[in-house]
């Protein structure tokens, strides 16, 4: 039986890719506190943007279960947004409004939202 | 530890983030192989001071570059705007170590004022949180 969930794990952080209706959902779990998280995240996020583009689905980065991310983690994330935008791939960032640090961190990322909704930052 | 000092959970989480960002800065930009990095925390009635002290890495230009980054953050009257500006720059630039995102995040999310001093080859960076 094929496991429909693909996982990337590095240290305390794991990403799980779930295929959903009209989207590829990348669920972030644990803590992202590596000094150079780009080494791990850039390949995973680039592959996810490319896969979403091939399948014509939205890429959803789901941070709601994440416990912590350092500032170095934001760079690969905003670069993935930029890559998706340039490739014409719709991308959404979901976070938990119940977690104060997430509400603060992700409110700043709203600067990347587009009027057509192709880049969206959504508090749940 | 912070909650044991009487700080509410939200403030504790925020200051833990501040401490982590300062420590990461010290590891990234401090002297390679430095034997110690000192983290101190002072809880006062009117605020909290988080300080990280480490041996200066590289030459004088490193300290000047760090001082410039600190000054840019301190000069900004809008910590949210400064943080957003650095996020936008990070999205456009090739990867590099000097995004200043950590310092801007301390100012915005941590609601801290930043200070630093260089003394006898050591750099001490403080984040001052007013309650």
gemmi code that builds the backbone of each chain (N, CA, C; Angstrom):
import gemmi

chains = {
    "A": [
        ("UNK", (0.839, -1.193, 0.000), (0.000, 0.000, 0.000), (0.879, 1.249, 0.000)),
        ("UNK", (0.520, 2.202, -0.819), (1.330, 3.416, -0.920), (0.888, 4.424, 0.137)),
        ("UNK", (1.875, 4.957, 0.870), (1.580, 6.003, 1.854), (1.341, 7.310, 1.105)),
        ("UNK", (0.124, 7.868, 1.212), (-0.157, 9.093, 0.461), (0.534, 10.323, 1.042)),
        ("UNK", (1.149, 10.189, 2.223), (1.803, 11.339, 2.860), (3.313, 11.233, 2.661)),
        ("UNK", (3.910, 12.305, 2.115), (5.375, 12.346, 2.012), (5.892, 13.210, 3.147)),
        ("UNK", (7.018, 12.837, 3.706), (7.550, 13.583, 4.849), (8.999, 13.990, 4.609)),
        ("UNK", (9.304, 15.191, 5.064), (10.691, 15.628, 5.168), (10.933, 15.903, 6.652)),
        ("UNK", (12.036, 15.409, 7.167), (12.337, 15.659, 8.583), (13.779, 16.124, 8.726)),
        ("UNK", (13.959, 17.142, 9.544), (15.300, 17.647, 9.845), (15.274, 18.157, 11.278)),
        ("UNK", (16.047, 17.527, 12.140), (16.062, 17.946, 13.540), (14.671, 17.847, 14.143)),
        ("UNK", (14.215, 18.944, 14.712), (12.916, 18.941, 15.398), (11.764, 19.310, 14.473)),
        ("UNK", (12.079, 19.548, 13.211), (11.047, 19.998, 12.271), (10.688, 18.895, 11.283)),
        ("UNK", (9.389, 18.750, 11.036), (9.002, 17.855, 9.945), (7.938, 18.529, 9.087)),
        ("UNK", (7.978, 18.217, 7.810), (6.969, 18.686, 6.866), (6.271, 17.460, 6.304)),
        ("UNK", (4.955, 17.522, 6.272), (4.178, 16.406, 5.719), (3.386, 16.929, 4.542)),
        ("UNK", (3.520, 16.283, 3.397), (2.765, 16.706, 2.209), (1.539, 15.815, 2.062)),
        ("UNK", (0.382, 16.448, 2.042), (-0.891, 15.733, 1.871), (-1.546, 16.198, 0.579)),
        ("UNK", (-1.996, 15.244, -0.213), (-2.739, 15.603, -1.422), (-4.212, 15.762, -1.059)),
        ("UNK", (-4.740, 16.951, -1.273), (-6.153, 17.193, -0.993), (-6.852, 17.653, -2.255)),
        ("UNK", (-8.176, 17.837, -2.159), (-8.908, 18.292, -3.350), (-8.474, 19.701, -3.746)),
        ("UNK", (-7.867, 19.806, -4.902), (-7.456, 21.110, -5.425), (-6.265, 21.734, -4.730)),
        ("UNK", (-5.599, 20.954, -3.862), (-4.439, 21.545, -3.184), (-3.402, 20.498, -2.802)),
        ("UNK", (-2.204, 20.979, -2.650), (-1.137, 20.205, -2.015), (-0.889, 20.891, -0.686)),
        ("UNK", (-1.126, 20.157, 0.404), (-1.016, 20.761, 1.739), (0.276, 20.301, 2.396)),
        ("UNK", (1.078, 21.270, 2.810), (2.335, 20.966, 3.481), (2.181, 21.357, 4.947)),
        ("UNK", (2.088, 20.333, 5.805), (1.856, 20.578, 7.228), (3.192, 20.626, 7.968)),
        ("UNK", (3.405, 21.735, 8.673), (4.645, 21.933, 9.430), (4.410, 21.499, 10.872)),
        ("UNK", (5.333, 20.677, 11.400), (5.199, 20.225, 12.793), (6.537, 20.360, 13.523)),
        ("UNK", (6.436, 20.601, 14.833), (7.639, 20.668, 15.657), (8.166, 22.084, 15.774)),
        ("UNK", (9.497, 22.196, 15.744), (10.156, 23.496, 15.897), (11.167, 23.687, 14.777)),
        ("UNK", (11.195, 24.877, 14.212), (12.193, 25.189, 13.197), (13.185, 26.167, 13.802)),
        ("UNK", (14.286, 25.646, 14.309), (15.256, 26.493, 15.022), (16.671, 26.293, 14.489)),
        ("UNK", (16.787, 25.662, 13.334), (18.108, 25.432, 12.762), (18.734, 26.772, 12.371)),
        ("UNK", (20.071, 26.831, 12.429), (20.745, 28.078, 12.052), (20.660, 28.333, 10.558)),
        ("UNK", (20.666, 27.273, 9.777), (20.563, 27.429, 8.318), (19.443, 26.524, 7.795)),
        ("UNK", (18.222, 26.888, 8.087), (17.108, 26.007, 7.696), (16.898, 25.931, 6.189)),
        ("UNK", (17.455, 26.902, 5.460), (17.295, 26.914, 4.006), (17.836, 25.654, 3.337)),
        ("UNK", (18.899, 25.078, 3.929), (19.490, 23.873, 3.329), (18.461, 22.752, 3.228)),
        ("UNK", (17.608, 22.688, 4.226), (16.577, 21.658, 4.260), (15.286, 22.141, 3.593)),
        ("UNK", (14.925, 23.397, 3.860), (13.612, 23.883, 3.422), (13.555, 24.270, 1.948)),
        ("UNK", (14.624, 24.850, 1.431), (14.557, 25.311, 0.038), (14.259, 24.157, -0.931)),
        ("UNK", (14.971, 23.016, -0.830), (14.629, 21.915, -1.747), (13.197, 21.415, -1.558)),
        ("UNK", (12.763, 21.311, -0.302), (11.403, 20.801, -0.038), (10.347, 21.774, -0.566)),
        ("UNK", (10.555, 23.068, -0.335), (9.561, 24.051, -0.768), (9.583, 24.236, -2.279)),
        ("UNK", (10.769, 24.204, -2.860), (10.863, 24.336, -4.321), (10.157, 23.162, -4.995)),
        ("UNK", (10.406, 21.947, -4.480), (9.755, 20.763, -5.055), (8.235, 20.861, -4.911)),
        ("UNK", (7.794, 21.405, -3.797), (6.346, 21.511, -3.563), (5.708, 22.550, -4.488)),
        ("UNK", (6.409, 23.664, -4.699), (5.889, 24.683, -5.634), (5.811, 24.077, -7.039)),
        ("UNK", (6.879, 23.355, -7.425), (6.899, 22.772, -8.772), (5.810, 21.719, -8.943)),
        ("UNK", (5.623, 20.884, -7.912), (4.584, 19.851, -7.998), (3.193, 20.489, -8.090)),
        ("UNK", (2.973, 21.530, -7.303), (1.675, 22.218, -7.355), (1.438, 22.806, -8.732)),
        ("UNK", (2.502, 23.357, -9.323), (2.386, 23.927, -10.666), (2.045, 22.864, -11.706)),
        ("UNK", (2.724, 21.721, -11.609), (2.473, 20.619, -12.573), (1.029, 20.135, -12.469)),
        ("UNK", (0.544, 20.015, -11.213), (-0.807, 19.475, -11.002), (-1.888, 20.539, -11.125)),
        ("UNK", (-1.478, 21.786, -11.193), (-2.465, 22.867, -11.299), (-3.295, 23.038, -10.044)),
        ("UNK", (-2.667, 22.788, -8.862), (-3.397, 22.941, -7.596), (-2.720, 24.013, -6.744)),
        ("UNK", (-3.436, 24.456, -5.739), (-2.889, 25.450, -4.822), (-1.934, 24.767, -3.836)),
        ("UNK", (-0.864, 25.442, -3.493), (0.033, 24.958, -2.442), (-0.364, 25.643, -1.144)),
        ("UNK", (-0.670, 24.839, -0.135), (-1.033, 25.405, 1.166), (0.045, 25.042, 2.187)),
        ("UNK", (0.692, 26.042, 2.736), (1.673, 25.819, 3.804), (0.926, 25.990, 5.127)),
        ("UNK", (0.757, 24.886, 5.842), (-0.063, 24.882, 7.058), (0.860, 24.903, 8.285)),
        ("UNK", (0.930, 26.069, 8.930), (1.827, 26.258, 10.077), (1.100, 26.075, 11.411)),
        ("UNK", (-0.188, 25.782, 11.367), (-0.985, 25.875, 12.593), (-0.508, 24.938, 13.707)),
        ("UNK", (0.157, 23.839, 13.344), (0.639, 22.921, 14.387), (2.084, 23.210, 14.797)),
        ("UNK", (2.690, 24.192, 14.155), (4.103, 24.475, 14.430), (4.256, 25.158, 15.793)),
        ("UNK", (5.282, 24.747, 16.534), (5.475, 25.304, 17.877), (6.345, 26.551, 17.874)),
        ("UNK", (7.298, 26.605, 16.964), (8.207, 27.768, 16.949), (8.931, 27.814, 15.606)),
        ("UNK", (9.171, 29.007, 15.096), (10.093, 29.139, 13.967), (10.966, 30.362, 14.173)),
        ("UNK", (12.259, 30.203, 13.890), (13.173, 31.319, 14.080), (13.132, 32.233, 12.852)),
        ("UNK", (13.784, 33.360, 12.966), (13.731, 34.338, 11.864), (14.391, 33.780, 10.603)),
        ("UNK", (15.395, 32.895, 10.783), (16.070, 32.320, 9.612), (15.116, 31.463, 8.779)),
        ("UNK", (14.050, 31.003, 9.387), (13.082, 30.168, 8.669), (12.194, 31.008, 7.745)),
        ("UNK", (12.034, 32.290, 8.090), (11.154, 33.131, 7.274), (11.712, 33.344, 5.865)),
        ("UNK", (13.040, 33.349, 5.754), (13.617, 33.615, 4.426), (13.219, 32.539, 3.409)),
        ("UNK", (13.409, 31.236, 3.708), (12.938, 30.233, 2.739), (11.433, 30.322, 2.468)),
        ("UNK", (10.668, 30.690, 3.487), (9.205, 30.787, 3.293), (8.870, 31.925, 2.327)),
        ("UNK", (9.455, 33.101, 2.558), (9.100, 34.225, 1.672), (9.687, 34.014, 0.271)),
        ("UNK", (10.796, 33.270, 0.199), (11.332, 32.956, -1.129), (10.412, 31.975, -1.864)),
        ("UNK", (9.795, 31.072, -1.124), (8.834, 30.147, -1.748), (7.620, 30.919, -2.253)),
        ("UNK", (7.187, 31.914, -1.481), (6.069, 32.761, -1.940), (6.465, 33.448, -3.246)),
        ("UNK", (7.674, 33.987, -3.254), (8.141, 34.704, -4.452), (8.226, 33.761, -5.655)),
        ("UNK", (8.749, 32.544, -5.409), (8.861, 31.564, -6.492), (7.476, 31.191, -7.027)),
        ("UNK", (6.537, 30.939, -6.117), (5.176, 30.564, -6.529), (4.548, 31.690, -7.350)),
        ("UNK", (4.745, 32.908, -6.880), (4.169, 34.066, -7.589), (4.733, 34.148, -9.015)),
        ("UNK", (6.051, 33.965, -9.130), (6.672, 34.057, -10.459), (6.239, 32.913, -11.378)),
        ("UNK", (5.969, 31.734, -10.787), (5.554, 30.575, -11.596), (4.041, 30.530, -11.822)),
        ("UNK", (3.318, 31.482, -11.247), (1.870, 31.487, -11.408), (1.170, 30.404, -10.607)),
        ("UNK", (1.800, 29.976, -9.502), (1.201, 28.943, -8.648), (0.505, 29.633, -7.469)),
        ("UNK", (-0.740, 29.273, -7.219), (-1.445, 29.846, -6.068), (-0.858, 29.264, -4.781)),
        ("UNK", (-0.677, 30.125, -3.796), (-0.079, 29.668, -2.536), (-0.819, 30.315, -1.367)),
        ("UNK", (-1.081, 29.498, -0.334), (-1.724, 30.021, 0.876), (-0.884, 29.629, 2.085)),
        ("UNK", (-0.799, 30.539, 3.035), (-0.146, 30.252, 4.313), (-1.233, 30.252, 5.368)),
        ("UNK", (-1.370, 29.133, 6.073), (-2.376, 29.060, 7.129), (-1.688, 29.017, 8.488)),
        ("UNK", (-2.233, 29.772, 9.432), (-1.650, 29.783, 10.766), (-2.768, 29.755, 11.806)),
        ("UNK", (-2.372, 29.521, 13.057), (-3.357, 29.460, 14.140), (-3.470, 30.833, 14.800)),
        ("UNK", (-4.683, 31.381, 14.775), (-4.897, 32.666, 15.452), (-4.843, 32.505, 16.972)),
        ("UNK", (-5.024, 31.266, 17.423), (-5.001, 31.027, 18.870), (-3.582, 31.108, 19.432)),
        ("UNK", (-2.597, 30.972, 18.567), (-1.208, 31.068, 19.034), (-0.729, 32.487, 18.794)),
        ("UNK", (-0.456, 33.201, 19.882), (-0.156, 34.620, 19.756), (1.071, 34.861, 18.881)),
        ("UNK", (2.098, 34.030, 19.052), (3.322, 34.251, 18.268), (3.029, 34.088, 16.779)),
        ("UNK", (2.145, 33.139, 16.449), (1.815, 32.952, 15.031), (1.013, 34.145, 14.508)),
        ("UNK", (0.067, 34.619, 15.320), (-0.744, 35.766, 14.878), (0.157, 36.963, 14.583)),
        ("UNK", (1.170, 37.186, 15.433), (2.096, 38.302, 15.218), (2.986, 38.057, 14.001)),
        ("UNK", (3.576, 36.882, 13.953), (4.523, 36.572, 12.869), (3.850, 36.626, 11.509)),
        ("UNK", (2.668, 36.034, 11.428), (2.047, 35.905, 10.106), (1.303, 37.163, 9.680)),
        ("UNK", (0.988, 38.024, 10.630), (0.367, 39.290, 10.220), (1.353, 40.076, 9.358)),
        ("UNK", (2.635, 39.973, 9.653), (3.639, 40.688, 8.842), (3.716, 40.105, 7.433)),
        ("UNK", (3.439, 38.815, 7.301), (3.522, 38.179, 5.976), (2.351, 38.566, 5.066)),
        ("UNK", (1.371, 39.230, 5.633), (0.252, 39.693, 4.792), (0.721, 40.672, 3.725)),
        ("UNK", (1.893, 41.215, 3.903), (2.440, 42.136, 2.901), (2.584, 41.450, 1.538)),
        ("UNK", (2.650, 40.107, 1.536), (2.831, 39.383, 0.276), (1.497, 39.007, -0.383)),
        ("UNK", (0.403, 39.260, 0.302), (-0.910, 38.884, -0.264), (-1.190, 39.665, -1.551)),
        ("UNK", (-1.890, 39.007, -2.450), (-2.263, 39.669, -3.699), (-3.790, 39.823, -3.754)),
        ("UNK", (-4.213, 40.837, -4.484), (-5.648, 41.141, -4.539), (-6.445, 40.005, -5.170)),
        ("UNK", (-5.801, 39.246, -6.080), (-6.533, 38.160, -6.747), (-6.562, 36.871, -5.927)),
        ("UNK", (-5.968, 36.893, -4.739), (-6.017, 35.735, -3.850), (-5.012, 34.646, -4.183)),
        ("UNK", (-4.156, 34.876, -5.167), (-3.187, 33.830, -5.516), (-2.128, 33.666, -4.427)),
        ("UNK", (-1.889, 34.737, -3.696), (-1.070, 34.624, -2.478), (-1.966, 35.059, -1.320)),
        ("UNK", (-2.214, 34.131, -0.405), (-3.120, 34.430, 0.713), (-2.477, 34.002, 2.033)),
        ("UNK", (-2.732, 34.787, 3.071), (-2.259, 34.448, 4.418), (-3.506, 34.374, 5.291)),
        ("UNK", (-3.783, 33.178, 5.802), (-5.086, 32.929, 6.422), (-4.954, 32.481, 7.877)),
        ("UNK", (-5.546, 33.223, 8.782), (-5.585, 32.821, 10.187), (-6.798, 31.951, 10.426)),
        ("UNK", (-6.611, 30.808, 11.105), (-7.728, 29.877, 11.369), (-7.976, 29.775, 12.872)),
    ],
    "B": [
        ("UNK", (11.237, 28.951, 32.835), (12.064, 29.775, 33.711), (11.488, 31.193, 33.839)),
        ("UNK", (11.079, 31.761, 32.684), (10.541, 33.115, 32.686), (9.228, 33.189, 33.466)),
        ("UNK", (8.425, 32.143, 33.328), (7.148, 32.153, 34.051), (7.377, 32.060, 35.561)),
        ("UNK", (8.464, 31.390, 35.930), (8.782, 31.307, 37.363), (9.172, 32.675, 37.916)),
        ("UNK", (9.580, 33.575, 37.019), (9.912, 34.946, 37.444), (8.663, 35.819, 37.532)),
        ("UNK", (7.503, 35.223, 37.301), (6.260, 35.971, 37.434), (5.743, 36.583, 36.154)),
        ("UNK", (6.358, 36.230, 35.023), (5.897, 36.788, 33.754), (4.738, 35.958, 33.213)),
        ("UNK", (3.734, 36.604, 32.624), (2.631, 35.838, 32.031), (3.118, 35.045, 30.815)),
        ("UNK", (2.395, 33.988, 30.435), (2.861, 33.099, 29.365), (3.181, 33.818, 28.056)),
        ("UNK", (2.331, 34.787, 27.657), (2.582, 35.480, 26.390), (3.908, 36.235, 26.413)),
        ("UNK", (4.166, 36.922, 27.531), (5.435, 37.655, 27.646), (6.606, 36.685, 27.700)),
        ("UNK", (6.413, 35.585, 28.391), (7.483, 34.586, 28.495), (7.832, 34.024, 27.119)),
        ("UNK", (6.794, 33.681, 26.348), (7.034, 33.138, 24.998), (7.773, 34.152, 24.134)),
        ("UNK", (7.322, 35.399, 24.222), (7.915, 36.442, 23.410), (9.383, 36.660, 23.786)),
        ("UNK", (9.664, 36.680, 25.080), (11.048, 36.905, 25.516), (11.926, 35.682, 25.250)),
        ("UNK", (11.334, 34.493, 25.252), (12.097, 33.299, 24.874), (12.524, 33.401, 23.413)),
        ("UNK", (11.610, 33.921, 22.566), (11.955, 34.142, 21.157), (13.095, 35.152, 21.042)),
        ("UNK", (13.005, 36.229, 21.827), (14.043, 37.268, 21.808), (15.396, 36.658, 22.187)),
        ("UNK", (15.407, 35.870, 23.255), (16.658, 35.256, 23.708), (17.222, 34.330, 22.630)),
        ("UNK", (16.337, 33.559, 22.008), (16.796, 32.628, 20.976), (17.391, 33.373, 19.778)),
        ("UNK", (16.739, 34.457, 19.368), (17.252, 35.232, 18.227), (18.614, 35.858, 18.570)),
        ("UNK", (18.749, 36.382, 19.779), (20.030, 36.981, 20.172), (21.134, 35.923, 20.222)),
        ("UNK", (20.787, 34.743, 20.730), (21.785, 33.659, 20.801), (22.196, 33.210, 19.394)),
        ("UNK", (21.222, 33.113, 18.506), (21.550, 32.712, 17.132), (22.466, 33.740, 16.471)),
        ("UNK", (22.184, 35.008, 16.710), (23.048, 36.061, 16.177), (24.477, 35.902, 16.691)),
        ("UNK", (24.592, 35.626, 17.984), (25.919, 35.488, 18.587), (26.673, 34.304, 17.988)),
        ("UNK", (25.961, 33.217, 17.762), (26.603, 32.027, 17.176), (26.994, 32.295, 15.726)),
        ("UNK", (26.098, 32.969, 14.999), (26.359, 33.216, 13.566), (27.494, 34.203, 13.344)),
        ("UNK", (27.476, 35.271, 14.126), (28.383, 36.379, 13.826), (29.514, 36.532, 14.832)),
        ("UNK", (29.525, 35.696, 15.853), (30.590, 35.777, 16.841), (31.851, 35.090, 16.333)),
        ("UNK", (32.890, 35.109, 17.172), (34.167, 34.502, 16.787), (33.995, 32.991, 16.635)),
        ("UNK", (34.526, 32.421, 15.535), (34.419, 30.973, 15.368), (35.136, 30.258, 16.519)),
        ("UNK", (34.524, 29.241, 17.041), (35.143, 28.464, 18.113), (35.177, 29.174, 19.454)),
        ("UNK", (34.423, 30.269, 19.568), (34.414, 30.997, 20.841), (33.988, 30.057, 21.968)),
        ("UNK", (34.640, 30.206, 23.099), (34.412, 29.225, 24.162), (33.095, 29.441, 24.898)),
        ("UNK", (32.655, 30.683, 24.937), (31.423, 30.876, 25.697), (30.581, 32.013, 25.136)),
        ("UNK", (29.307, 31.832, 25.295), (28.337, 32.888, 25.013), (27.520, 33.014, 26.290)),
        ("UNK", (27.410, 34.228, 26.793), (26.732, 34.418, 28.077), (25.353, 35.053, 27.851)),
        ("UNK", (24.334, 34.357, 28.316), (22.966, 34.884, 28.251), (22.561, 35.315, 29.654)),
        ("UNK", (22.122, 36.548, 29.771), (21.631, 36.977, 31.088), (20.247, 37.587, 30.948)),
        ("UNK", (19.502, 37.449, 32.004), (18.116, 37.911, 31.997), (17.875, 38.659, 33.295)),
        ("UNK", (17.390, 39.893, 33.167), (17.128, 40.686, 34.375), (15.649, 41.090, 34.378)),
        ("UNK", (14.928, 40.589, 35.351), (13.505, 40.919, 35.453), (13.354, 42.019, 36.498)),
        ("UNK", (12.861, 43.161, 36.057), (12.664, 44.296, 36.964), (11.177, 44.630, 37.000)),
        ("UNK", (10.837, 45.499, 37.900), (9.422, 45.850, 38.035), (8.875, 46.452, 36.740)),
        ("UNK", (9.698, 47.268, 36.094), (9.205, 47.994, 34.913), (9.570, 47.333, 33.593)),
        ("UNK", (10.290, 46.258, 33.642), (10.644, 45.625, 32.374), (11.601, 44.463, 32.539)),
        ("UNK", (12.019, 43.944, 31.396), (12.924, 42.790, 31.367), (14.062, 43.116, 30.396)),
        ("UNK", (15.270, 42.783, 30.795), (16.419, 42.982, 29.911), (17.030, 41.617, 29.599)),
        ("UNK", (17.106, 41.304, 28.316), (17.758, 40.064, 27.871), (19.067, 40.483, 27.222)),
        ("UNK", (20.175, 39.935, 27.686), (21.471, 40.320, 27.120), (22.271, 39.079, 26.732)),
        ("UNK", (22.901, 39.148, 25.570), (23.781, 38.072, 25.129), (25.148, 38.673, 24.834)),
        ("UNK", (26.170, 38.065, 25.425), (27.531, 38.590, 25.293), (28.409, 37.507, 24.690)),
        ("UNK", (29.154, 37.887, 23.665), (30.025, 36.897, 23.015), (31.260, 37.596, 22.464)),
        ("UNK", (32.291, 36.808, 22.184), (33.508, 37.395, 21.613), (33.219, 37.844, 20.184)),
        ("UNK", (33.734, 38.996, 19.827), (33.504, 39.559, 18.495), (34.172, 38.678, 17.439)),
        ("UNK", (33.418, 38.389, 16.376), (33.987, 37.601, 15.280), (34.484, 38.511, 14.163)),
        ("UNK", (35.484, 38.051, 13.423), (35.977, 38.814, 12.271), (36.732, 40.056, 12.687)),
        ("UNK", (36.814, 41.018, 11.769), (37.582, 42.226, 12.054), (36.646, 43.388, 12.407)),
        ("UNK", (37.239, 44.565, 12.442), (36.488, 45.763, 12.844), (35.296, 46.025, 11.931)),
        ("UNK", (35.427, 45.637, 10.656), (34.327, 45.905, 9.716), (33.062, 45.135, 10.114)),
        ("UNK", (33.246, 43.964, 10.738), (32.084, 43.187, 11.200), (31.312, 43.946, 12.266)),
        ("UNK", (32.058, 44.544, 13.174), (31.417, 45.301, 14.256), (30.707, 46.518, 13.671)),
        ("UNK", (31.362, 47.171, 12.701), (30.733, 48.348, 12.081), (29.447, 47.946, 11.357)),
        ("UNK", (29.502, 46.804, 10.653), (28.309, 46.337, 9.921), (27.183, 46.016, 10.901)),
        ("UNK", (27.549, 45.372, 12.006), (26.533, 45.049, 13.017), (25.964, 46.323, 13.629)),
        ("UNK", (26.854, 47.275, 13.920), (26.400, 48.552, 14.471), (25.458, 49.267, 13.517)),
        ("UNK", (25.759, 49.198, 12.219), (24.891, 49.814, 11.206), (23.518, 49.159, 11.197)),
        ("UNK", (23.508, 47.843, 11.288), (22.225, 47.112, 11.301), (21.410, 47.501, 12.528)),
        ("UNK", (22.082, 47.576, 13.667), (21.393, 47.967, 14.905), (20.825, 49.378, 14.775)),
        ("UNK", (21.627, 50.251, 14.193), (21.192, 51.644, 14.083), (19.964, 51.768, 13.182)),
        ("UNK", (19.962, 50.992, 12.095), (18.806, 51.048, 11.177), (17.517, 50.608, 11.891)),
        ("UNK", (17.656, 49.575, 12.707), (16.477, 49.101, 13.451), (16.055, 50.154, 14.477)),
        ("UNK", (17.051, 50.716, 15.174), (16.734, 51.688, 16.236), (16.176, 52.983, 15.668)),
        ("UNK", (16.632, 53.349, 14.470), (16.175, 54.606, 13.859), (14.726, 54.530, 13.385)),
        ("UNK", (14.248, 53.317, 13.168), (12.906, 53.181, 12.624), (11.860, 53.417, 13.719)),
        ("UNK", (10.926, 54.320, 13.430), (9.881, 54.583, 14.430), (8.740, 53.572, 14.282)),
        ("UNK", (8.788, 52.784, 13.218), (7.714, 51.833, 12.928), (8.331, 50.432, 12.843)),
        ("UNK", (8.298, 49.703, 13.961), (8.974, 48.400, 13.985), (8.283, 47.403, 13.049)),
        ("UNK", (6.962, 47.526, 12.913), (6.246, 46.630, 11.991), (6.699, 46.897, 10.552)),
        ("UNK", (6.734, 48.176, 10.161), (7.168, 48.537, 8.812), (8.596, 48.087, 8.536)),
        ("UNK", (9.454, 48.237, 9.535), (10.859, 47.837, 9.357), (10.967, 46.325, 9.150)),
        ("UNK", (10.156, 45.581, 9.887), (10.189, 44.118, 9.762), (9.666, 43.683, 8.392)),
        ("UNK", (8.551, 44.289, 7.987), (7.972, 43.968, 6.677), (8.962, 44.295, 5.555)),
        ("UNK", (9.637, 45.418, 5.684), (10.613, 45.808, 4.655), (11.721, 44.758, 4.534)),
        ("UNK", (12.173, 44.237, 5.669), (13.230, 43.216, 5.618), (12.708, 41.882, 5.085)),
        ("UNK", (11.457, 41.573, 5.350), (10.871, 40.357, 4.752), (10.831, 40.487, 3.227)),
        ("UNK", (10.440, 41.670, 2.762), (10.364, 41.886, 1.305), (11.754, 41.796, 0.681)),
        ("UNK", (12.738, 42.359, 1.367), (14.115, 42.278, 0.858), (14.587, 40.827, 0.824)),
        ("UNK", (14.253, 40.070, 1.877), (14.678, 38.664, 1.946), (14.073, 37.853, 0.807)),
        ("UNK", (12.856, 38.202, 0.399), (12.199, 37.459, -0.689), (12.905, 37.706, -2.019)),
        ("UNK", (13.468, 38.893, -2.182), (14.052, 39.262, -3.476), (15.535, 38.910, -3.591)),
        ("UNK", (16.241, 38.984, -2.465), (17.701, 38.843, -2.495), (18.135, 37.383, -2.598)),
        ("UNK", (19.351, 37.159, -3.136), (19.932, 35.819, -3.001), (20.190, 35.557, -1.508)),
        ("UNK", (20.312, 34.294, -1.145), (20.555, 33.985, 0.255), (21.843, 34.628, 0.734)),
        ("UNK", (21.763, 35.224, 1.912), (22.977, 35.753, 2.532), (22.730, 35.778, 4.027)),
        ("UNK", (23.792, 35.961, 4.768), (23.659, 35.908, 6.222), (23.149, 37.190, 6.844)),
        ("UNK", (23.062, 38.261, 6.092), (22.801, 39.550, 6.720), (21.426, 40.121, 6.465)),
        ("UNK", (20.386, 39.350, 6.707), (19.040, 39.831, 6.394), (18.516, 40.819, 7.436)),
        ("UNK", (19.119, 40.815, 8.620), (18.659, 41.656, 9.741), (17.252, 41.296, 10.200)),
        ("UNK", (16.747, 40.155, 9.733), (15.385, 39.756, 10.110), (15.264, 39.504, 11.615)),
        ("UNK", (16.297, 38.883, 12.184), (16.245, 38.550, 13.610), (16.126, 39.797, 14.470)),
        ("UNK", (16.952, 40.803, 14.170), (16.906, 42.049, 14.949), (15.563, 42.753, 14.770)),
        ("UNK", (15.084, 42.779, 13.514), (13.801, 43.438, 13.251), (12.661, 42.692, 13.937)),
        ("UNK", (12.774, 41.380, 14.001), (11.735, 40.584, 14.662), (11.714, 40.853, 16.174)),
        ("UNK", (12.905, 41.006, 16.745), (12.989, 41.315, 18.186), (12.281, 42.640, 18.472)),
        ("UNK", (12.511, 43.620, 17.577), (11.904, 44.937, 17.785), (10.388, 44.886, 17.601)),
        ("UNK", (9.941, 44.164, 16.576), (8.500, 44.137, 16.277), (7.742, 43.134, 17.161)),
        ("UNK", (8.088, 41.860, 17.013), (7.327, 40.842, 17.754), (7.646, 40.870, 19.243)),
        ("UNK", (8.913, 41.122, 19.551), (9.315, 41.126, 20.956), (9.033, 42.445, 21.647)),
        ("UNK", (8.689, 43.471, 20.878), (8.420, 44.818, 21.410), (9.572, 45.283, 22.306)),
        ("UNK", (10.793, 45.056, 21.794), (11.975, 45.397, 22.586), (12.771, 46.512, 21.918)),
        ("UNK", (13.397, 47.334, 22.747), (14.397, 48.287, 22.253), (15.748, 47.574, 22.271)),
        ("UNK", (16.561, 47.839, 21.259), (17.847, 47.145, 21.148), (18.998, 48.078, 21.503)),
        ("UNK", (19.964, 47.526, 22.211), (21.179, 48.285, 22.548), (22.367, 47.350, 22.394)),
        ("UNK", (23.545, 47.937, 22.166), (24.736, 47.087, 22.137), (25.958, 47.876, 22.586)),
        ("UNK", (26.968, 47.143, 23.020), (28.237, 47.782, 23.368), (29.359, 46.793, 23.063)),
        ("UNK", (30.508, 47.347, 22.731), (31.694, 46.524, 22.491), (32.708, 46.872, 23.563)),
        ("UNK", (33.229, 45.830, 24.210), (34.146, 46.071, 25.312), (35.167, 44.932, 25.375)),
        ("UNK", (36.448, 45.297, 25.228), (37.548, 44.319, 25.348), (37.322, 43.080, 24.488)),
        ("UNK", (36.914, 43.313, 23.239), (36.757, 42.201, 22.307), (35.458, 41.439, 22.437)),
        ("UNK", (34.599, 41.902, 23.322), (33.290, 41.248, 23.495), (32.167, 42.171, 23.014)),
        ("UNK", (31.166, 41.552, 22.391), (29.986, 42.294, 21.953), (28.805, 41.872, 22.843)),
        ("UNK", (28.186, 42.857, 23.454), (27.010, 42.571, 24.294), (25.811, 43.228, 23.637)),
        ("UNK", (24.800, 42.433, 23.338), (23.581, 42.942, 22.708), (22.431, 42.754, 23.697)),
        ("UNK", (21.714, 43.840, 23.929), (20.615, 43.782, 24.897), (19.288, 44.098, 24.220)),
        ("UNK", (18.270, 43.392, 24.639), (16.905, 43.694, 24.221), (16.150, 44.098, 25.479)),
        ("UNK", (15.578, 45.296, 25.451), (14.923, 45.840, 26.642), (13.422, 45.857, 26.418)),
        ("UNK", (12.730, 45.096, 27.223), (11.261, 44.995, 27.117), (10.639, 45.783, 28.252)),
        ("UNK", (9.804, 46.763, 27.895), (9.156, 47.556, 28.941), (7.749, 47.033, 29.178)),
        ("UNK", (7.412, 46.812, 30.424), (6.096, 46.234, 30.765), (5.048, 47.308, 30.909)),
    ],
}
model = gemmi.Model(1)
for chain_id, residues in chains.items():
    chain = gemmi.Chain(chain_id)
    for i, (resn, *xyz) in enumerate(residues, 1):
        res = gemmi.Residue()
        res.name, res.seqid = resn, gemmi.SeqId(i, " ")
        for name, pos in zip(("N", "CA", "C"), xyz):
            atom = gemmi.Atom()
            atom.name, atom.element = name, gemmi.Element(name[0])
            atom.pos, atom.b_iso = gemmi.Position(*pos), 0.0
            res.add_atom(atom)
        chain.add_residue(res)
    model.add_chain(chain)
structure = gemmi.Structure()
structure.add_model(model)
structure.setup_entities()
